[in-house]
Amino acid sequence: MTSPERVKVVVIGAGQAGLSVAYYLRRFELVADEDFVMLDRAPGPGGAWQHRWSSLRLGTAHRVNDLPGMAELGLSFDTADRTLPAKQVVAEYYGRFEEHFDLRVRRPMNVRSVVNEGVDLRVDSEDLTPQPMEELKAKGFFGRRRKTFEEPAVPPAPRHAITTQFLVNATGTWGSPFVPYYPGMADFAGRHVHTSDYADVEDFRDRHVVVVGGGTSAIGFMLELEDVAAGLTWVSRRPIDWLDRQEMDLEGASAAVALQDEAARSGRALPSIVSGTGVPKSRRIAAGIERGLLVARPMFDRIEADRVLWDGGEGGMARADAIIWATGFRPELRHLSPLKLREKSGGVTVGQGAAWSDPRVFLAGYGPQASTIGANRAGRMIARQIMAML
């Protein structure tokens, strides 16, 4: 590993929260690659949106908020082409934003750990850029027999280290999918598919599919699979809180933010956003309810090789060739574990975007600043705090 470079701020993640922080750091006249560095694991711009399935459109997903300063480019998600895949639109807009504000995002860089380095923090990462075949051959990694099984078939990814005064963690949740355990999961002969793995509706043609979850992703899968799957069953761990309106109301959103903020300030695991906001009934969703598609059964209690069961079978069963787990995500914080920020109650104590146990660490997009409801405000708040301490 080469000698670490040193900067004032490292931002991990170039989704909405990370780009928002970077925008305000630039407003405070910090220069990318000199004063601050942005590291992003993805191969290109777009945050988590670039990994979503191609059939997902902006009009059927959670509202994508404009980045601060995006109007300067003449761009807005409110006027974007809703016939295009959301992943394509977001990737294009974020890419233009990064270029316009000269953010110089380094990618694909996977941050492995953040550790104490005296008064500073050291960020250790690896460069995931595919190495050219010619270079690998020149290094002798092809055309020869490995001497031992421990010897790598290809060289390890190049490592990099950066020391920094402040760290902004904006990794979001996409890299940490959550799947609850149910008896018999290992015995299932079909496919377990999480939202993060869902790619194409055709993967489920003529299959019996069980969709698990009570949020917009689960509802979207049900609507998309209706005329494709041989059988379709929807189950939810809690009753669906339908809202008789087209969009989420501000009161419900404010209540959800308050619950997230309370949990973050007390260091508890963060509650589900949808449990605090409910699900608005768009015309498409209302039609699905009316024709009997969007009627969720209670959660099954067991999984067998080709089915799910309620009450051991006495409460009924449903055939299953695939189970889609639209059960959400958890904050991706594994790389921060050396800093010991996590509380016994399961979360990180965060207030005003800062980790209370380490004033050098900020968590953008965490809790009440989640990207769908407050990442832009968090960007300004975090940047101001950093500038006040520099």
C-alpha positions in Angstrom: 0.0 0.0 0.0 1.4 3.4 -1.0 1.8 6.2 1.5 -1.6 7.7 2.2 -2.5 11.1 0.8 -4.0 13.6 3.2 -7.1 15.7 2.8 -9.5 17.6 4.9 -12.7 15.6 4.1 -13.4 12.2 2.6 -17.0 11.6 1.4 -17.9 7.9 1.0 -20.7 7.4 -1.5 -21.9 9.5 -4.5 -25.7 9.0 -4.2 -28.0 11.8 -3.4 -26.7 12.4 0.1 -23.0 12.3 -0.9 -23.5 14.6 -3.9 -25.5 17.0 -1.7 -22.6 17.3 0.8 -20.1 17.7 -2.0 -22.1 20.5 -3.6 -22.1 22.5 -0.4 -18.4 21.8 0.2 -17.7 23.3 -3.2 -19.9 26.3 -2.3 -17.6 26.8 0.6 -14.7 26.9 -1.9 -13.2 23.5 -1.1 -11.6 21.8 -4.1 -12.2 18.2 -5.1 -9.1 16.0 -5.1 -7.3 18.7 -3.1 -9.4 19.6 0.0 -11.8 16.7 -0.2 -12.1 13.4 -1.9 -15.2 11.5 -3.0 -15.1 7.7 -3.2 -17.8 5.6 -4.8 -18.0 1.8 -5.2 -20.4 1.9 -8.2 -19.0 1.8 -11.7 -20.7 5.0 -12.8 -22.9 7.9 -11.6 -26.5 7.3 -10.3 -26.1 6.1 -6.7 -28.3 3.1 -5.9 -30.6 3.9 -8.8 -28.2 2.5 -11.4 -28.7 -0.9 -9.9 -32.5 -1.0 -10.1 -34.4 -3.0 -12.7 -34.9 -1.5 -16.1 -38.7 -1.5 -16.1 -38.8 0.9 -13.1 -39.9 4.3 -14.2 -39.7 7.6 -12.2 -43.5 7.9 -12.2 -43.9 4.5 -10.4 -41.1 4.9 -7.8 -40.6 7.0 -4.7 -40.2 10.6 -5.7 -36.6 11.5 -6.6 -35.7 14.8 -5.2 -33.6 17.3 -7.2 -30.1 17.8 -6.0 -29.2 21.3 -4.7 -27.9 23.4 -7.5 -29.4 21.1 -10.2 -31.6 23.9 -11.5 -28.3 25.6 -12.6 -28.0 22.9 -15.2 -31.6 23.3 -16.3 -32.5 19.8 -14.9 -35.3 18.6 -12.7 -36.7 15.1 -12.1 -40.1 16.7 -12.0 -39.9 17.3 -15.8 -37.8 14.3 -16.7 -38.9 11.8 -19.4 -41.0 9.3 -17.4 -41.0 6.8 -20.3 -37.3 6.1 -19.8 -36.0 3.7 -17.1 -35.4 5.6 -13.8 -31.9 4.2 -13.6 -31.0 5.8 -17.0 -32.4 9.2 -16.1 -30.9 9.4 -12.6 -27.5 8.2 -13.9 -27.5 10.8 -16.7 -28.5 13.7 -14.4 -26.1 12.7 -11.6 -23.3 12.4 -14.1 -23.9 15.8 -15.5 -24.1 17.2 -12.0 -20.7 15.7 -11.0 -19.1 17.1 -14.2 -20.7 20.6 -13.8 -19.5 21.0 -10.2 -16.2 19.3 -10.9 -16.6 16.8 -8.1 -14.0 14.3 -9.5 -15.6 11.2 -8.0 -13.2 8.3 -7.8 -14.8 5.1 -8.8 -15.1 2.2 -8.6 -13.5 2.4 -5.1 -14.6 0.0 -2.4 -13.9 1.3 1.2 -12.9 -1.6 3.3 -12.4 0.2 6.6 -12.1 3.5 8.5 -9.7 3.4 11.5 -8.3 5.9 14.0 -4.9 7.4 12.9 -4.1 9.7 15.8 -6.1 12.8 15.5 -7.1 11.8 12.0 -8.9 9.0 10.4 -7.5 6.6 7.8 -9.7 5.4 5.0 -8.5 2.2 3.4 -10.0 1.3 0.0 -9.4 -0.9 -3.0 -9.7 0.0 -6.7 -12.2 -2.3 -8.3 -11.3 -1.2 -11.9 -10.9 -4.3 -14.0 -7.3 -4.9 -14.8 -6.5 -5.2 -18.5 -5.9 -8.8 -19.7 -2.5 -7.9 -21.1 -1.3 -6.6 -17.7 -2.6 -9.8 -16.0 -0.8 -11.9 -18.5 2.4 -9.8 -18.1 2.2 -10.4 -14.4 2.0 -14.2 -14.9 -1.5 -14.7 -13.7 -2.6 -16.6 -16.8 -1.0 -19.5 -18.6 0.6 -21.0 -15.5 -0.4 -23.4 -12.8 -0.9 -22.1 -9.3 1.6 -23.6 -6.8 -0.9 -23.7 -4.0 -4.6 -23.2 -3.5 -3.8 -20.2 -1.4 -2.1 -18.5 -4.3 -4.6 -16.1 -5.9 -5.8 -16.8 -9.4 -5.7 -13.1 -10.1 -3.9 -10.3 -8.3 -5.7 -8.5 -5.4 -7.3 -5.2 -6.2 -4.9 -2.2 -5.7 -5.2 -0.7 -2.2 -5.2 3.0 -1.4 -5.1 4.9 1.9 -6.2 8.4 2.7 -5.9 10.2 6.0 -8.5 12.8 6.7 -9.7 15.2 9.4 -13.4 14.5 8.8 -15.3 11.7 7.3 -18.8 11.9 5.7 -20.4 8.5 5.3 -23.1 8.5 2.6 -23.1 4.9 1.7 -26.9 4.5 2.0 -28.5 1.1 2.3 -28.4 -0.6 -1.1 -25.3 -2.7 -0.2 -27.0 -4.1 2.9 -30.2 -5.9 2.0 -32.3 -7.3 4.8 -34.1 -10.7 4.6 -35.8 -11.9 7.7 -35.4 -15.5 8.7 -38.3 -18.0 8.5 -38.2 -21.7 9.2 -37.5 -23.8 6.2 -35.7 -21.2 4.2 -32.8 -23.5 3.5 -35.1 -26.2 2.3 -36.7 -24.1 -0.4 -35.9 -25.5 -3.9 -36.8 -22.4 -5.7 -35.2 -18.9 -5.9 -34.8 -16.4 -3.0 -34.7 -13.0 -4.7 -34.2 -9.8 -2.8 -35.2 -6.4 -4.2 -31.5 -5.7 -4.8 -31.3 -8.8 -7.0 -34.5 -8.2 -9.1 -33.5 -7.7 -12.7 -36.3 -8.6 -15.2 -39.9 -9.6 -15.0 -39.2 -12.4 -17.6 -37.2 -14.2 -15.0 -40.5 -15.2 -13.4 -42.6 -16.0 -16.4 -44.9 -19.0 -15.8 -43.6 -19.3 -12.3 -45.5 -19.3 -9.0 -44.2 -16.3 -7.1 -44.7 -15.1 -3.5 -43.9 -11.4 -2.9 -43.0 -10.5 0.7 -43.2 -6.9 1.9 -45.6 -4.0 2.5 -44.0 -1.1 0.6 -43.9 0.4 -2.8 -41.3 -2.1 -4.2 -43.6 -5.1 -3.2 -46.6 -3.4 -4.8 -44.6 -2.6 -7.9 -43.6 -6.3 -8.3 -47.2 -7.4 -7.9 -48.4 -5.1 -10.6 -45.5 -6.0 -12.9 -45.9 -9.8 -12.4 -49.6 -9.9 -12.7 -49.8 -11.0 -16.4 -46.4 -12.9 -16.3 -46.4 -15.3 -13.3 -48.4 -18.5 -13.3 -49.5 -17.8 -9.7 -49.0 -14.7 -7.5 -49.3 -14.4 -3.8 -48.7 -11.2 -1.7 -47.8 -11.4 2.0 -46.9 -8.7 4.5 -45.7 -8.7 8.0 -48.1 -5.9 8.9 -51.4 -4.7 7.5 -51.0 -2.3 4.6 -51.8 1.3 5.6 -53.5 2.6 2.5 -53.8 6.4 2.1 -56.7 7.8 0.1 -54.6 10.2 -1.8 -52.3 10.1 -4.9 -49.1 11.2 -3.0 -47.6 11.0 0.4 -49.0 13.7 2.7 -46.6 16.1 4.5 -48.0 15.2 7.9 -47.3 11.5 7.4 -43.8 12.3 6.0 -43.1 14.6 9.0 -44.2 11.9 11.4 -41.9 9.3 9.7 -39.0 11.8 9.9 -39.6 12.4 13.6 -39.6 8.6 14.3 -36.3 8.2 12.4 -34.8 11.2 14.2 -35.8 9.8 17.6 -34.3 6.4 16.9 -31.1 8.0 15.5 -30.6 10.2 18.5 -31.1 7.3 20.9 -28.8 4.9 19.0 -31.6 2.5 18.2 -32.1 0.5 15.0 -34.0 2.7 12.5 -37.7 2.0 12.0 -39.2 1.3 8.5 -40.1 4.5 6.7 -43.3 3.0 5.1 -44.6 2.0 8.6 -44.7 5.7 9.5 -46.0 7.1 6.2 -48.5 4.6 4.7 -48.9 3.9 1.0 -50.7 6.4 -1.2 -53.3 4.9 -3.6 -52.4 6.0 -7.1 -54.9 5.3 -9.8 -52.9 2.2 -10.8 -52.7 0.9 -7.3 -56.4 1.6 -6.6 -57.3 -0.4 -9.7 -55.1 -3.2 -8.5 -56.9 -3.3 -5.2 -60.3 -3.2 -6.9 -59.6 -6.2 -9.1 -58.3 -8.2 -6.1 -54.6 -8.2 -7.0 -53.3 -6.0 -4.2 -54.8 -7.8 -1.2 -52.0 -8.9 1.2 -52.2 -12.1 3.2 -50.7 -12.2 6.7 -47.1 -13.5 6.8 -46.6 -17.2 6.4 -44.9 -19.1 9.2 -43.0 -21.8 7.3 -41.3 -22.5 3.9 -41.1 -25.9 2.3 -39.4 -27.0 -0.9 -42.1 -25.7 -3.2 -44.6 -23.8 -1.1 -45.2 -21.5 1.9 -47.5 -22.5 4.7 -49.7 -20.7 7.3 -50.2 -22.3 10.7 -48.2 -25.4 9.6 -50.6 -26.0 6.7 -53.8 -25.7 8.6 -54.1 -22.1 7.6 -53.5 -22.8 3.9 -50.6 -22.9 1.5 -49.3 -21.3 -1.7 -47.1 -22.8 -4.3 -43.8 -21.1 -4.8 -41.1 -21.4 -7.4 -39.6 -18.0 -6.3 -39.9 -15.8 -3.2 -39.2 -12.1 -3.8 -38.2 -10.5 -0.5 -39.1 -6.8 -0.8 -38.2 -6.5 2.9 -35.9 -3.4 2.7 -32.4 -2.6 3.6 -30.3 -1.6 6.6 -27.6 1.2 6.8 -24.4 0.0 5.2 -21.9 0.7 8.0 -19.6 -2.4 8.1 -16.5 -0.4 7.1 -17.0 1.8 10.1 -16.9 -1.0 12.6 -13.3 -0.3 13.7 -14.6 3.1 15.1 -17.0 1.3 17.4 -19.9 3.7 16.7 -22.7 1.2 17.0 -24.6 1.1 20.3 -25.8 -2.0 22.1 -29.4 -1.1 21.0 -28.4 -1.7 17.4 -28.0 1.7 15.9 -25.6 4.7 15.8 -26.3 7.7 17.9 -26.6 10.5 15.4 -27.8 14.1 15.9 -27.8 16.8 13.2 -25.9 14.4 10.9 -23.0 13.9 13.3 -22.0 10.7 15.2 -22.1 11.7 18.9 -19.4 9.3 19.9 -16.9 10.7 17.3 -17.2 14.3 16.2 -15.0 13.6 13.2 -17.6 11.3 11.6 -20.8 12.5 9.9 -23.6 10.2 8.5 -25.4 11.8 5.6 -28.6 10.1 4.5 -28.9 8.2 7.8 -32.1 8.2 9.8 -34.1 11.5 9.3 -31.7 12.4 6.4 -32.6 9.4 4.3 -32.3 10.2 0.6 -36.0 10.1 0.0 -36.9 12.7 2.6 -34.0 14.9 3.6 -30.6 14.3 2.1 -30.4 17.8 0.6 -31.0 19.5 3.9 -28.4 17.2 5.5 -25.8 18.2 2.9 -25.9 21.8 3.9 -26.1 21.1 7.6 -23.1 18.7 7.5 -21.0 21.0 5.3 -21.6 23.9 7.6 -20.5 21.9 10.6 -17.3 20.7 8.9 -16.4 24.2 7.8 -16.9 25.6 11.3 -14.4 23.0 12.6 -11.7 23.3 9.9 
